[in-house]
Amino acid sequence: MQVNDRFHLVKNLVKAISKVLQRTINGRIEIPLTSPEAKGRYKYLLEMTKREKIIEAKRLSKKGYSYEKIATELQIGKTTAKKILQHELQ
């Protein structure tokens, strides 16, 4: 048996297992938000436009928040937060 044959065998096996699992496990697993404060914050972040997130990122940056903390607060990537703030500084 050649290496290519093994590769394709494993690839097809993974694909088949994925299909079976998708058919077996219906729906998504979600962690419910229990506190009213968390629900309100989540809804607020979902409704924010890109411009509003930029303004909020600038406000948090002025308060001394790190890129990582800003990213966590706005539910965006750390590199995205960094790019937003560096772009706004130029």
Protein Blocks (a to p, Z undefined) as FASTA:
>chain_A
ZZklmmmmmmmmmmmmmmmmmmmmgcjdddddfbfklmmmmmmmmmpcfklmmmmmmmmm
mnopafklmmmmnopafklmmmmmmmmmZZ
